[in-house]
Amino acid sequence: MSKINDYLNETKTFYLATCDGDQPKLRPLGLHLDMDGKILFGVGNFKNVYKQLVKNPKTEIVACKPNAHWLRYTGKAVFETDDKYEKAALEVMPNLKKIYNDETGNKLMMFHLEDATAVDVPIMGEGESLL
């Protein structure tokens, strides 16, 4: 997991793919945590991305490095039930506390990928597994 975390730290922004019916949806994200042996991501419970992952948890995360390598991290989104992950994420990105708090009623839903593969892919050639 540390290789995936390092990759995401280096790229800063990564892209999360979901499906809305038969239409693919892709959006940039930046929040991730390496905690308890898992790479965790967060999305708002009021957003379409959350609803899409609940309906179809199959997802893929892609991050690109300037050296023309890219990460393809594919798996099934599993949402966490322990609030400690949301609290940790809000400490890492405190500006999100304006959105996710008791007053707004918005909750940051944290998830990790299970049954996952992670590949570092060069622009030319075969990819290397990171798991």
Number of C-alpha atoms within 10 A of each C-alpha: 14 13 12 21 15 12 19 23 16 13 15 15 16 20 16 19 18 23 17 14 10 6 8 9 15 15 11 13 16 15 19 23 20 15 11 8 9 17 18 24 23 23 18 16 16 13 10 14 20 20 16 18 21 13 13 15 19 20 18 21 21 20 23 21 15 8 8 10 15 20 25 20 21 20 18 17 22 16 18 15 11 9 12 11 21 21 15 13 20 19 12 13 13 13 10 13 17 11 15 19 13 9 8 10 10 16 18 23 20 28 22 19 22 14 9 15 14 21 19 21 17 16 11 8 7 10 16 12 13 16 12
